Amino acid sequence: MDILKYKVLLLGPPAVGKTSLWDRFINKTFQENYAMTIGVQVSTKDITFRNAVVKLTVWDIGGQARFKDLRKKFYFGTQGALLIFDLTREETFDEIEGWIKEVKDVLDYDIPFVLIGNKSDLIKDGRKLNPQEAITFAKLHNSQYLETSAKTGDGVKDAFKELVLTIVKYNKQKL
């Protein structure tokens, strides 16, 4: 069985649920109260995927503007990212292009990513963003768009699996 190792980032504006997605994926838990990430949290998780063991090192990076210079140091060596916005706050989607630019400016190359609309459990009363906008945006960047709920766990595992597939395709590897 092959062993693949990837460093992946969770990126996006503050309070979109990056840490909650991280916690749901790594620990299978959800915390109701919001706690701002100061700098970065790093964890590893092994997943068996097709014919390989994938060792993910997941970097949950603080989204506040005041951490911009600090977080740039964490980008090096990254193979992929989940770019996350909040389905209940359209302005967080509008900021995603800036996150792509920031990573590209630091690394001087593109990394594969999956676009994530988080908090799907909160949109039953009406969407703030037409999903077609997110799908189109993802396609323009050779990516995929998925919706998740860190609270219920819906789509979380799929998001990380899709990220692994995206990285594998990007690097022309086989699973």
C-alpha positions as CSV (number, residue, x, y, z in Angstrom):
1,M,0.0,0.0,0.0
2,D,1.3,3.4,-1.0
3,I,1.9,6.1,1.6
4,L,1.2,9.7,0.5
5,K,2.0,12.7,2.7
6,Y,0.4,16.1,2.2
7,K,0.5,19.4,4.0
8,V,-2.9,21.1,3.6
9,L,-4.2,24.4,4.7
10,L,-7.7,25.6,5.9
11,L,-8.0,29.1,4.7
12,G,-10.6,31.8,4.7
13,P,-12.0,34.9,6.4
14,P,-12.6,34.9,10.2
15,A,-15.5,33.0,11.7
16,V,-16.3,30.9,8.6
17,G,-15.8,27.6,10.5
18,K,-12.3,26.6,9.6
19,T,-11.5,25.4,13.2
20,S,-14.9,23.7,13.4
21,L,-14.3,21.8,10.2
22,W,-10.8,20.9,11.4
23,D,-12.2,19.7,14.8
24,R,-15.0,17.7,13.1
25,F,-12.5,16.1,10.7
26,I,-9.7,15.4,13.2
27,N,-11.7,14.7,16.4
28,K,-15.2,14.1,15.2
29,T,-16.5,16.8,17.6
30,F,-18.1,20.3,17.3
31,Q,-17.9,23.2,19.8
32,E,-20.9,25.6,19.9
33,N,-18.9,28.5,21.2
34,Y,-16.6,30.4,18.8
35,A,-12.9,30.8,19.7
36,M,-10.7,32.7,17.4
37,T,-7.6,30.9,16.1
38,I,-4.5,32.8,17.1
39,G,-1.9,32.0,14.5
40,V,-2.2,28.3,13.6
41,Q,-3.3,24.9,14.8
42,V,-1.6,21.8,13.3
43,S,-2.8,18.2,13.5
44,T,-2.3,15.1,11.5
45,K,-4.7,12.5,10.4
46,D,-4.2,9.3,8.5
47,I,-6.9,8.2,6.1
48,T,-7.0,5.1,4.0
49,F,-8.1,6.1,0.6
50,R,-8.3,3.7,-2.4
51,N,-4.9,2.0,-2.5
52,A,-3.0,4.3,-0.2
53,V,-2.6,5.6,3.3
54,V,-2.8,9.4,3.1
55,K,-1.1,11.2,5.9
56,L,-2.5,14.7,6.1
57,T,-0.9,17.4,8.1
58,V,-3.8,19.9,8.5
59,W,-2.9,23.6,9.2
60,D,-5.8,25.6,10.5
61,I,-4.7,29.2,9.9
62,G,-6.2,32.3,11.6
63,G,-8.1,34.4,9.2
64,Q,-7.9,37.8,10.9
65,A,-6.1,40.5,8.9
66,R,-3.7,41.1,11.8
67,F,-2.3,37.6,11.3
68,K,-1.6,38.2,7.6
69,D,2.2,38.5,7.9
70,L,2.4,35.6,10.4
71,R,0.3,33.2,8.4
72,K,2.4,33.7,5.2
73,K,5.2,31.8,7.0
74,F,2.9,28.8,7.3
75,Y,2.2,28.5,3.5
76,F,5.6,27.0,2.5
77,G,5.5,23.4,1.6
78,T,1.8,23.3,1.1
79,Q,0.3,20.8,-1.4
80,G,-3.3,22.0,-1.2
81,A,-6.0,23.9,0.6
82,L,-9.7,24.1,1.5
83,L,-10.8,27.6,0.8
84,I,-13.7,28.2,3.1
85,F,-16.5,30.8,3.2
86,D,-19.7,31.1,5.3
87,L,-22.9,30.3,3.5
88,T,-24.7,32.8,5.7
89,R,-22.4,35.7,5.0
90,E,-22.0,36.5,1.3
91,E,-19.1,38.9,1.9
92,T,-16.9,36.0,3.0
93,F,-17.3,34.5,-0.5
94,D,-16.3,37.8,-2.0
95,E,-13.0,37.5,0.0
96,I,-11.9,34.1,-1.4
97,E,-10.2,35.6,-4.5
98,G,-7.9,37.6,-2.1
99,W,-7.0,34.4,-0.3
100,I,-6.0,32.7,-3.6
101,K,-3.9,35.8,-4.5
102,E,-2.2,35.8,-1.1
103,V,-1.1,32.2,-1.3
104,K,0.1,32.6,-4.9
105,D,2.0,35.7,-4.0
106,V,3.8,34.0,-1.2
107,L,4.5,30.7,-2.9
108,D,4.9,32.1,-6.4
109,Y,2.9,29.1,-7.8
110,D,-0.6,27.8,-7.7
111,I,-1.8,25.1,-5.3
112,P,-4.9,23.0,-5.8
113,F,-7.8,23.8,-3.6
114,V,-11.4,22.9,-3.0
115,L,-13.9,25.7,-2.4
116,I,-16.1,25.0,0.6
117,G,-19.3,26.8,1.5
118,N,-19.7,26.0,5.2
119,K,-22.6,26.2,7.7
120,S,-25.1,24.5,5.3
121,D,-27.2,23.6,8.4
122,L,-28.0,27.4,8.8
123,I,-29.3,28.1,5.2
124,K,-32.7,26.4,5.5
125,D,-34.3,29.9,5.8
126,G,-32.7,31.1,2.6
127,R,-29.4,31.4,0.9
128,K,-27.2,34.5,0.8
129,L,-25.4,33.2,-2.2
130,N,-26.5,31.4,-5.4
131,P,-24.6,28.1,-5.4
132,Q,-24.1,28.5,-9.2
133,E,-21.8,31.5,-8.4
134,A,-19.6,29.3,-6.3
135,I,-19.6,26.5,-8.8
136,T,-18.6,28.8,-11.6
137,F,-15.9,30.4,-9.5
138,A,-14.5,26.9,-8.6
139,K,-14.5,25.8,-12.3
140,L,-12.7,29.0,-13.3
141,H,-9.9,27.9,-10.9
142,N,-10.0,24.3,-12.0
143,S,-11.5,23.3,-8.7
144,Q,-14.6,21.8,-7.1
145,Y,-17.2,23.3,-4.9
146,L,-18.8,21.5,-2.0
147,E,-21.1,22.6,0.9
148,T,-20.4,21.4,4.4
149,S,-21.7,21.6,7.9
150,A,-19.1,21.3,10.7
151,K,-22.0,21.2,13.2
152,T,-23.7,18.1,11.7
153,G,-20.7,16.7,9.9
154,D,-22.4,16.8,6.5
155,G,-19.9,16.9,3.7
156,V,-16.8,17.3,5.9
157,K,-15.2,13.9,5.2
158,D,-16.1,14.4,1.5
159,A,-14.4,17.8,1.5
160,F,-11.1,16.3,2.6
161,K,-11.4,13.3,0.3
162,E,-12.1,15.7,-2.6
163,L,-9.0,17.7,-1.6
164,V,-6.8,14.6,-1.6
165,L,-8.2,13.6,-5.1
166,T,-7.5,17.2,-6.3
167,I,-3.9,17.1,-5.0
168,V,-3.3,13.6,-6.5
169,K,-4.6,14.8,-10.0
170,Y,-2.6,18.0,-9.7
171,N,0.6,16.1,-9.1
172,K,-0.4,13.4,-11.7
173,Q,-0.1,10.7,-9.0
174,K,-2.1,7.5,-8.9
175,L,-4.3,6.1,-6.1
